Amino acid sequence: MSKGLRFIKGIASKLDYLQELGVSGLWINPPWKQRAELETYHGYGIQNFLDIDPRFGTRQDFRDLVDAAHDRGMYVVVDVVFNHSGNNFFYDDRFRCCRNNLLEMHPARQPAVNAR
């Protein structure tokens, strides 16, 4: 990772200053892992809703930011855009059973009821 990135730590380093200004909450652009080949920076190419994009930091960096903001009485709102993710989310085998169960429960997969 190139120096100068890791925006989450940068935000965390300014929390005292923001609190002095009277800021009571942070609204964070989508920090979720995005498809690198799309070169997105705004959160519209999300690949994994369970992980932080390495350009912004790590999950622990994000957890530390949220904890530090809460320690100062600040709210943290995390923006997310579900309808722009397309087929970018790749599940590994750990989630295959859950995904299959959800598909089986989908109403379109249920047998038609004979409505007389």
N, C-alpha and C positions, 0 to 999 in steps of 0.2 A: 504494500500500500504506500502510495506516495505521501510525503510529508505535506501537511496543510489540510488534509482531509480529516475525518473523524469529527464531524460537526457536533455530534452529541456531547463529546467532552468540552468542546468550545462553548456550547450553550451552558453546560453545567458550571463552567468557570466564570460565567457572568451572572449567576443567580443572585449574588449579594447586590450587585449593581442594579439589576432589574427590580429587586425588592425595594431598594432605596428609591427608585423611580415610582413606586406604588403599583407595580405590576402584580396582579394576584393570580394570574394564570398564563399558561403557555399553550399555544395551539401549534402542534408540530405537524409539518408535512408528512405524508406517509413514509415511514422509515423502513418499510418492509423490503426484503430482498427482491431486487429487480433483475430482469434479464439484461446481462451486461452487453450483449450484442445490440440491444436497442438504444443504448446510450441515453437512457432516460434519466432525468434528475428530479422529476416532479412527482413520481410515484404512480404513474399510469401504466407501468410495465411490470406489475408485481408478479413474481414467480413463486414466492413462498410467504404466506401470511403468518408464518410461525417463527421467522428469523429476521434479523436486522441486516440491511444491506451493508456489506463490509466497507463501502465508501463512507458510511456515516458513523460506523463504530461497531460495537458488539452488543449482544444481548445484555451482558453485564454492564456495559457503559449506559445503556438505556435504563436498566433497572436502577443504577446509581443516580441517574438524572432524576427519575421519578421520585425516588426516596428523598433526595436532597431538596427537590421542590416541595414535597409534602412536609418535610421538616421545617420549611419556611412558611407553611400555610398556603402554598400556591397549588392551584389545580394544574393538571396536565391533560390536555385534550389531544388525542392522536387521530389525525385525519386518515381516512382510508377510502379507497375508491374500488368497491367490489366489482362494479360493472365494467371496468376496463382491464380486467385481468385475463380474460379469454382463457385459452388452454395453456397458460403459463405455469400452473401449479403442478409440480411433479411429486406424487406420493411415492414413498419407498414401500417396501414389503411390510413394514410394521403397520401401515394403515390400510393395506389391501382388504383385510377382513372387515374393517369398519366400513370402507367404501362399498364393498359388495353387499353388506347388510343394509346400508342406506338405499342402494339401488333396488334391492328386493322389496323394501318398504314403500317405494315410490308408488303413488296411486296409478300411474300408467301401467305399472307391472302387475297390478292386481287383476284377478279374473273378473270378467264382466258379470254383473249381477243381472239376472233375468227379471226385469221390471215389467210385471204384467198388470 
